[in-house]
């Protein structure tokens, strides 16, 4: 079986005051924050640069919809198109849209608990 998820791509959550939350994490935990949150850099087994994103969103965001949850997980994947096709064949709820940017492709699924899961085929070198 081909690899599916290769790591955590990000942790996204709703916040009543994203700026205050980012400042707290910066001041107390040393996060290197910017407008989007904090990007953590690491190397995979092959020595490639990889990133994981931590981001507070405004509490009224609709980005997590249709999920009603206060958070959304993002997982790194190797072949998004193939994985979404396989997941659909397996009966997983797949949101039928893929977005492409210079830093990768994104797709979404819904787990049995109603959590929206973002799947990301990254192009980490776009951040370097």
N, C-alpha and C positions, 0 to 999 in steps of 0.2 A: 504494500500500500504506500502511495506517495505521502510525503509529509503534508499535514494540514496546517495546524497552528505551529509556529516556530518560536513564539515568545509573546510577551505582553507588549503591545504597542502603545497603550495609554490607559490612564484612569481619568475619567471625566465625571464631574459631579456638580449638582446644583448648589448655589451659594446665595445667601441673601445679599452679600456684599463681596463680589469676587476680588476687588482691589484690596480690601481690608484682609481678606483671606490670604491672598498672595503675599501681602506685606508681612502678615503674621508668620507664614512659613519661611519667608526670607529672613526675618529678624531672629526667629527662634530656632529654626532648623537649618538655616544656611542655604535654602533653595536659591538658585540663580534665576530669579523670575523675570519675565517680560510681559508683554500685553496678553500672551496666550497662556501663561503659566510657567512651567519649568520643563526643560528638555534634559533628560538624563542620557549621557553618552556611555556606551560600553562596546566591547569587542565580542564578536561571536567566536566560535571555535576556530574558524579559518582566519581570524585576525581582522575581519572586516568591521568598519565602524558602523554601529547600530544605535538607534535612539528609542527612548520610551518617553512619552509625553504625559505630564500631569497638568490638568487644567480645570479650574473652577469656572462654571458657567453661571450666568444670571439665573435666578430661580424660575423665571418665566420663560426660559428657553423652550423652543419646540423641537430642538435638534434631537432629543431622545425619543420623540413620538414615533410610533404609537405607544411606546412604553409609558407607563405612569410612574416609573421608578425615579428616584433622585440621582441615579448614577447611570453610567454606560461604560462598559468595558470595551477596549479596542485590542484586538489580537493581530499580531503579525502573521502573514501567510505567504506561501511561496507562489502559488498560481491561483489568483483570485477567481478568474473566470471558470477554470476547471473545478475548483472547490465549490463554488456556488451551484454549478450544474449538478455535481455529485450530491450536495446537501438537499437540493430540490428533489432529486430522484429518491432520496432516503426519507422524504416526507417532512423535512424541516421547512418552517415558514421562512421564505426568502423574500425580502423586499426587492421587487424587480426594478432595480436601477443600480448602475455603477457610475461612479464619478472618477474622473482621471485628472490628475494634476502633475506638475513637474516633480513632486515628491512621492508620487505613487497613485495606486488605484484603491478605491474604497467601495465596499459593498456591505449590506446589512442583513442580519437574520434576527429571528425572535426565538428565544429559548422557551422551554415548557412553562417557566414562571412568568413569562411576559416581558423579560428583559430584552431590550434591543442591544444587539452585539454588533459592533463595527469590526469588519474584517479589512485589513490593510495590507496590500502588497507594496511594501515600501521601496523607495529609491532614496536611501539614506544619504548618498553622496550629494543630493540636491541641497542638503542643509550645511554642507561643509564649505 
